[in-house]
């Protein structure tokens, strides 16, 4: 049961859609790097996200602002079909490789169509 009240995706009054939800976080220990290096890694991080979207894996991604917990940096909604595949793709993110970000990956269920992607493609 997802909600502890006997409702599951199979018994809900509407159809669920499932995404892989990625929470981007600042690690407790980050390597010291120069501002120039940080800019390069950020550009590579954004290029990675663009590539993930272009390949049909990523639905949407964006940073947080105004959050009370500054370790929370942003989120991504992937559509790969599995947590394992999403973890593989996230592990390739240059910001993750460089130790600038760490990620938590889990499923998000929402009412079908609640998250629209006009360029929606099936994962490759």
LUMTOR-757432 format. One record per residue: x, y, z negated of N, C-alpha, C in turn; residue in one letter. Coordinates in Angstrom, 1 decimal. Layout:
- X | Y | Z | X | Y | Z | X | Y | Z | A
...
END
This chain:
- 0.8 | -1.2 | 0.0 | 0.0 | 0.0 | 0.0 | 0.9 | 1.3 | 0.0 | X
- 0.6 | 2.2 | 0.9 | 1.3 | 3.4 | 1.0 | 1.0 | 4.4 | -0.1 | X
- -0.3 | 4.5 | -0.5 | -0.7 | 5.5 | -1.3 | -1.2 | 5.1 | -2.7 | X
- -1.1 | 3.8 | -3.0 | -1.5 | 3.3 | -4.3 | -3.0 | 3.3 | -4.5 | X
- -3.8 | 3.6 | -3.5 | -5.2 | 3.6 | -3.7 | -5.9 | 2.6 | -2.8 | X
- -5.1 | 1.6 | -2.3 | -5.7 | 0.6 | -1.5 | -5.7 | 0.9 | 0.0 | X
- -5.2 | 2.1 | 0.4 | -5.2 | 2.5 | 1.8 | -3.8 | 2.1 | 2.4 | X
- -3.9 | 1.5 | 3.5 | -2.6 | 1.1 | 4.3 | -2.9 | 1.7 | 5.7 | X
- -1.8 | 1.7 | 6.5 | -2.0 | 2.1 | 7.9 | -3.1 | 1.3 | 8.6 | X
- -3.3 | 0.0 | 8.2 | -4.3 | -0.8 | 8.8 | -5.7 | -0.5 | 8.4 | X
- -5.9 | 0.0 | 7.1 | -7.2 | 0.2 | 6.6 | -7.6 | 1.7 | 6.5 | X
- -6.8 | 2.6 | 7.0 | -7.1 | 4.0 | 6.9 | -8.2 | 4.3 | 7.9 | X
- -9.0 | 5.4 | 7.6 | -10.1 | 5.8 | 8.4 | -9.7 | 6.4 | 9.8 | X
- -8.4 | 6.5 | 10.1 | -8.0 | 7.0 | 11.4 | -6.7 | 6.2 | 11.7 | X
- -6.3 | 6.4 | 12.9 | -5.1 | 5.7 | 13.4 | -3.8 | 6.4 | 13.0 | X
- -2.8 | 5.7 | 12.5 | -1.6 | 6.3 | 12.1 | -0.5 | 6.2 | 13.3 | X
- 0.3 | 7.1 | 13.2 | 1.5 | 7.1 | 14.1 | 2.7 | 7.1 | 13.2 | X
- 3.8 | 6.5 | 13.6 | 4.9 | 6.4 | 12.7 | 6.2 | 7.0 | 13.4 | X
- 6.9 | 7.8 | 12.6 | 8.1 | 8.4 | 13.0 | 9.2 | 8.0 | 12.0 | X
- 10.4 | 8.1 | 12.5 | 11.5 | 8.0 | 11.5 | 11.9 | 9.4 | 11.1 | X
- 11.8 | 9.6 | 9.8 | 12.0 | 10.9 | 9.2 | 13.4 | 11.0 | 8.6 | X
- 14.2 | 12.0 | 9.0 | 15.5 | 12.1 | 8.6 | 15.7 | 13.4 | 7.8 | X
- 16.1 | 13.3 | 6.5 | 16.3 | 14.4 | 5.7 | 17.8 | 14.7 | 5.7 | X
- 18.2 | 15.9 | 6.2 | 19.6 | 16.3 | 6.2 | 19.9 | 17.0 | 4.9 | X
- 21.0 | 16.6 | 4.3 | 21.4 | 17.1 | 3.0 | 22.9 | 17.5 | 3.0 | X
- 23.2 | 18.5 | 2.2 | 24.6 | 18.8 | 2.0 | 25.2 | 17.8 | 0.9 | X
- 26.3 | 17.1 | 1.2 | 26.8 | 16.1 | 0.3 | 27.4 | 16.8 | -1.0 | X
- 27.4 | 16.1 | -2.1 | 28.0 | 16.7 | -3.3 | 29.4 | 17.1 | -3.1 | X
- 30.2 | 16.3 | -2.3 | 31.6 | 16.6 | -2.0 | 31.7 | 16.8 | -0.5 | X
- 32.1 | 18.0 | -0.1 | 32.3 | 18.3 | 1.3 | 33.8 | 18.6 | 1.5 | X
- 34.3 | 18.1 | 2.6 | 35.7 | 18.5 | 2.9 | 35.9 | 20.0 | 3.1 | X
- 37.0 | 20.5 | 2.7 | 37.3 | 21.9 | 2.9 | 37.8 | 22.1 | 4.3 | X
- 37.1 | 23.0 | 5.1 | 37.5 | 23.3 | 6.4 | 37.5 | 24.8 | 6.7 | X
- 38.1 | 25.2 | 7.7 | 38.1 | 26.6 | 8.0 | 36.7 | 27.0 | 8.6 | X
- 36.5 | 28.3 | 8.7 | 35.2 | 28.8 | 9.3 | 35.2 | 28.5 | 10.8 | X
- 36.4 | 28.5 | 11.4 | 36.4 | 28.1 | 12.9 | 36.0 | 26.7 | 13.1 | X
- 36.6 | 25.8 | 12.2 | 36.2 | 24.4 | 12.3 | 34.7 | 24.2 | 12.0 | X
- 34.2 | 24.9 | 11.0 | 32.8 | 24.8 | 10.7 | 31.9 | 25.2 | 11.9 | X
- 32.3 | 26.2 | 12.6 | 31.6 | 26.7 | 13.8 | 31.6 | 25.6 | 14.9 | X
- 32.7 | 25.0 | 15.1 | 32.9 | 23.9 | 16.1 | 32.0 | 22.7 | 15.7 | X
- 32.0 | 22.3 | 14.5 | 31.2 | 21.2 | 14.1 | 29.7 | 21.5 | 14.2 | X
- 29.3 | 22.7 | 13.9 | 27.9 | 23.1 | 14.0 | 27.5 | 23.1 | 15.5 | X
- 28.3 | 23.6 | 16.3 | 28.0 | 23.5 | 17.8 | 27.9 | 22.1 | 18.3 | X
- 28.8 | 21.2 | 17.8 | 28.7 | 19.8 | 18.2 | 27.4 | 19.1 | 17.6 | X
- 27.1 | 19.5 | 16.4 | 25.8 | 19.0 | 15.7 | 24.6 | 19.4 | 16.6 | X
- 24.5 | 20.6 | 17.0 | 23.4 | 21.1 | 17.8 | 23.4 | 20.4 | 19.1 | X
- 24.6 | 20.2 | 19.7 | 24.6 | 19.5 | 21.0 | 24.2 | 18.0 | 20.8 | X
- 24.5 | 17.4 | 19.7 | 24.1 | 16.0 | 19.4 | 22.5 | 16.0 | 19.4 | X
- 21.9 | 16.9 | 18.6 | 20.5 | 17.0 | 18.5 | 19.8 | 17.2 | 19.9 | X
- 20.4 | 18.1 | 20.7 | 19.9 | 18.3 | 22.0 | 19.9 | 17.0 | 22.9 | X
- 21.1 | 16.3 | 22.8 | 21.2 | 15.1 | 23.5 | 20.2 | 14.0 | 23.0 | X
- 20.0 | 13.9 | 21.7 | 19.0 | 13.0 | 21.2 | 17.6 | 13.3 | 21.7 | X
- 17.3 | 14.6 | 21.8 | 16.0 | 15.0 | 22.3 | 15.9 | 14.7 | 23.8 | X
- 16.9 | 15.0 | 24.6 | 16.9 | 14.8 | 26.0 | 16.8 | 13.3 | 26.3 | X
- 17.4 | 12.4 | 25.5 | 17.3 | 11.0 | 25.7 | 16.0 | 10.4 | 25.2 | X
- 15.2 | 11.2 | 24.6 | 13.9 | 10.7 | 24.1 | 13.8 | 10.1 | 22.7 | X
- 14.9 | 10.2 | 22.0 | 14.9 | 9.7 | 20.6 | 14.4 | 10.7 | 19.6 | X
- 14.6 | 12.0 | 19.8 | 14.3 | 13.0 | 18.8 | 13.1 | 13.8 | 19.2 | X
- 12.1 | 13.9 | 18.3 | 10.9 | 14.6 | 18.6 | 11.1 | 16.1 | 18.3 | X
- 11.6 | 16.3 | 17.1 | 11.8 | 17.7 | 16.6 | 12.8 | 17.7 | 15.5 | X
- 13.5 | 18.8 | 15.4 | 14.5 | 19.0 | 14.3 | 14.6 | 20.5 | 14.0 | X
- 15.0 | 20.7 | 12.7 | 15.2 | 22.1 | 12.4 | 15.7 | 22.3 | 11.0 | X
- 16.3 | 23.5 | 10.7 | 16.9 | 23.7 | 9.4 | 15.8 | 24.2 | 8.4 | X
- 16.1 | 24.2 | 7.1 | 15.3 | 24.7 | 6.1 | 15.8 | 26.1 | 5.7 | X
- 14.9 | 26.9 | 5.2 | 15.2 | 28.3 | 4.6 | 14.3 | 28.5 | 3.5 | X
- 14.8 | 29.1 | 2.4 | 14.0 | 29.5 | 1.3 | 13.7 | 28.3 | 0.4 | X
- 14.4 | 27.2 | 0.5 | 14.1 | 26.0 | -0.3 | 14.8 | 26.2 | -1.7 | X
- 14.2 | 25.8 | -2.7 | 14.8 | 25.9 | -4.1 | 16.1 | 25.0 | -4.2 | X
- 16.2 | 24.0 | -3.5 | 17.3 | 23.1 | -3.6 | 18.2 | 23.3 | -2.4 | X
- 19.3 | 24.0 | -2.5 | 20.1 | 24.4 | -1.4 | 20.9 | 23.2 | -0.8 | X
- 20.8 | 22.0 | -1.4 | 21.4 | 20.8 | -0.8 | 20.6 | 20.3 | 0.4 | X
- 19.3 | 20.7 | 0.4 | 18.4 | 20.3 | 1.5 | 18.6 | 21.2 | 2.7 | X
- 19.1 | 20.7 | 3.8 | 19.5 | 21.5 | 4.9 | 18.6 | 21.5 | 6.1 | X
- 17.9 | 20.4 | 6.3 | 16.9 | 20.4 | 7.4 | 16.3 | 19.0 | 7.6 | X
- 15.5 | 18.8 | 8.6 | 14.9 | 17.5 | 8.9 | 14.8 | 17.2 | 10.4 | X
- 14.6 | 16.0 | 10.7 | 14.4 | 15.5 | 12.0 | 13.3 | 14.5 | 12.0 | X
- 12.5 | 14.5 | 13.1 | 11.6 | 13.4 | 13.4 | 12.1 | 12.7 | 14.6 | X
- 12.5 | 11.4 | 14.4 | 12.9 | 10.6 | 15.5 | 11.8 | 9.6 | 15.9 | X
- 11.9 | 9.1 | 17.1 | 11.0 | 8.0 | 17.5 | 11.8 | 7.0 | 18.2 | X
- 12.5 | 6.1 | 17.4 | 13.3 | 5.1 | 18.0 | 12.7 | 3.7 | 17.8 | X
- 11.7 | 3.6 | 16.9 | 11.1 | 2.3 | 16.7 | 11.7 | 1.6 | 15.5 | X
- 12.8 | 2.0 | 15.0 | 13.4 | 1.3 | 13.8 | 14.2 | 2.3 | 13.0 | X
- 14.3 | 2.0 | 11.7 | 15.2 | 2.7 | 10.8 | 16.6 | 2.5 | 11.1 | X
- 16.9 | 1.2 | 11.5 | 18.3 | 0.9 | 11.8 | 18.8 | 1.6 | 13.0 | X
- 18.0 | 1.7 | 14.1 | 18.4 | 2.5 | 15.3 | 18.6 | 3.9 | 14.9 | X
- 17.7 | 4.5 | 14.2 | 17.8 | 5.9 | 13.8 | 19.0 | 6.1 | 13.0 | X
- 19.3 | 5.3 | 12.1 | 20.6 | 5.4 | 11.3 | 21.8 | 5.4 | 12.1 | X
- 21.8 | 4.5 | 13.2 | 22.9 | 4.4 | 14.1 | 23.1 | 5.8 | 14.8 | X
- 22.0 | 6.3 | 15.3 | 22.1 | 7.6 | 16.0 | 22.5 | 8.8 | 15.1 | X
- 22.0 | 8.8 | 13.9 | 22.3 | 9.8 | 13.0 | 23.8 | 9.7 | 12.6 | X
- 24.3 | 8.5 | 12.4 | 25.7 | 8.3 | 12.1 | 26.7 | 8.9 | 13.1 | X
- 26.2 | 9.1 | 14.3 | 27.0 | 9.6 | 15.4 | 27.0 | 11.1 | 15.4 | X
- 26.2 | 11.8 | 14.6 | 26.1 | 13.2 | 14.5 | 27.5 | 13.8 | 14.0 | X
- 28.1 | 14.7 | 14.8 | 29.4 | 15.2 | 14.4 | 29.4 | 15.8 | 13.0 | X
- 28.4 | 16.4 | 12.5 | 28.3 | 16.9 | 11.2 | 28.3 | 15.8 | 10.1 | X
- 27.7 | 14.7 | 10.4 | 27.7 | 13.6 | 9.5 | 29.1 | 12.9 | 9.5 | X
- 29.7 | 12.7 | 10.7 | 31.0 | 12.2 | 10.9 | 32.0 | 13.0 | 10.1 | X
- 31.9 | 14.3 | 10.1 | 32.8 | 15.2 | 9.5 | 32.6 | 15.3 | 8.0 | X
- 31.5 | 14.7 | 7.5 | 31.2 | 14.8 | 6.0 | 30.5 | 16.1 | 5.6 | X
- 30.0 | 16.9 | 6.6 | 29.3 | 18.1 | 6.3 | 27.9 | 17.9 | 6.0 | X
- 27.3 | 16.8 | 6.5 | 25.9 | 16.5 | 6.2 | 25.8 | 15.0 | 5.8 | X
- 24.9 | 14.7 | 5.0 | 24.5 | 13.3 | 4.8 | 23.0 | 13.2 | 5.0 | X
- 22.5 | 12.0 | 5.3 | 21.1 | 11.9 | 5.7 | 20.4 | 10.7 | 5.0 | X
- 19.2 | 11.0 | 4.7 | 18.3 | 9.9 | 4.2 | 17.3 | 9.6 | 5.4 | X
- 17.1 | 8.4 | 5.7 | 16.2 | 8.0 | 6.8 | 15.1 | 7.1 | 6.2 | X
- 13.9 | 7.5 | 6.6 | 12.7 | 6.7 | 6.1 | 11.6 | 6.9 | 7.1 | X
- 10.5 | 6.1 | 7.0 | 9.4 | 6.3 | 7.9 | 8.4 | 7.4 | 7.4 | X
- 7.8 | 8.1 | 8.3 | 6.8 | 9.0 | 8.0 | 5.5 | 8.6 | 8.8 | X
- 4.4 | 8.4 | 8.1 | 3.2 | 8.1 | 8.8 | 2.3 | 9.3 | 8.8 | X
- 1.7 | 9.6 | 9.9 | 0.7 | 10.7 | 10.0 | -0.4 | 10.3 | 11.0 | X
- -1.5 | 11.1 | 10.9 | -2.5 | 10.8 | 11.9 | -2.1 | 11.0 | 13.3 | X
- -2.4 | 10.0 | 14.1 | -2.0 | 10.0 | 15.5 | -2.3 | 11.3 | 16.2 | X
- -1.3 | 11.9 | 16.8 | -1.5 | 13.2 | 17.5 | -1.2 | 14.4 | 16.7 | X
- -1.0 | 14.2 | 15.3 | -0.8 | 15.4 | 14.5 | 0.5 | 16.0 | 14.8 | X
- 1.5 | 15.3 | 15.3 | 2.8 | 15.8 | 15.7 | 2.9 | 15.7 | 17.2 | X
- 2.7 | 16.7 | 17.9 | 2.7 | 16.7 | 19.4 | 4.1 | 17.0 | 19.9 | X
- 4.5 | 16.3 | 20.9 | 5.7 | 16.5 | 21.7 | 5.3 | 16.6 | 23.1 | X
- 5.3 | 17.8 | 23.7 | 4.9 | 17.9 | 25.1 | 5.8 | 17.2 | 26.1 | X
- 7.0 | 17.0 | 25.7 | 8.0 | 16.3 | 26.6 | 8.1 | 14.8 | 26.1 | X
- 7.1 | 14.3 | 25.5 | 7.2 | 12.9 | 24.9 | 7.6 | 11.9 | 25.9 | X
- 8.6 | 11.2 | 25.5 | 9.1 | 10.0 | 26.3 | 9.3 | 8.9 | 25.4 | X
- 9.3 | 7.7 | 26.0 | 9.6 | 6.5 | 25.2 | 11.1 | 6.5 | 24.9 | X
- 11.5 | 5.9 | 23.8 | 13.0 | 5.8 | 23.5 | 13.6 | 5.0 | 24.6 | X
- 14.9 | 5.3 | 24.8 | 15.7 | 4.6 | 25.8 | 16.5 | 3.5 | 25.1 | X
END
